[in-house]
Amino acid sequence: MSGLLVFAFAGALLQQSAPHPSSQVLYSAPAIRPFEPNSSFGRENAQGDGDESQRQPLDAPVSVDAYARSYEFVPGSVEVAYNRGVTSAERRVDQTAGPLDGSWRVADDRGRVLFGLVMSDPRGGIVEGGWRNPDGFGVATANGRTVTLENMGVLTLERHGEGWRGTLVANGRSRPVTVSRPD
């Protein structure tokens, strides 16, 4: 008897797992319609930057860079707090970055760029990154002021102004190089 009861109970569950197609509600439009601009959209008087009293009709999207001063609204306290948090986080990252952190351009003594170098240099941590030129790429690791370039050679550096200068030993050949930030 219990086997028959279990079978009947399982059959009832299977019947209720999906509604019958005839009981489904037909689609109806949402109560709140999506934004639909009126016929004067894009032709209203200027509200923000610009000296013109009439704005030309929009024929393309307007980027944020098109504004000369600020946005058309005063930021609220939440936005001000968010912007302060972002600025604070950026400063903390900059303060903890070591001297090799960032993107670099390695050039020979004539100024010809040999390859690009990107390093992650957390103060007190492992310094690593990568290099790339038209002929190849590889991993870069640093120990002190010596950068080992996988599949290329070794770069020995010393501070020079805003960048570095040093010696690149590659393919059994040594040559002087400068390491500077890309323009």
Beta strands, then each sheet from edge to edge (+ up, - down):
strand 1: 102-108
strand 2: 113-120
strand 3: 127-133
strand 4: 136-143
strand 5: 146-149
strand 6: 153-160
strand 7: 163-170
strand 8: 173-180
sheet 1: 1+ 2- 3+ 4- 5+ 6- 7+ 8- 1+
end
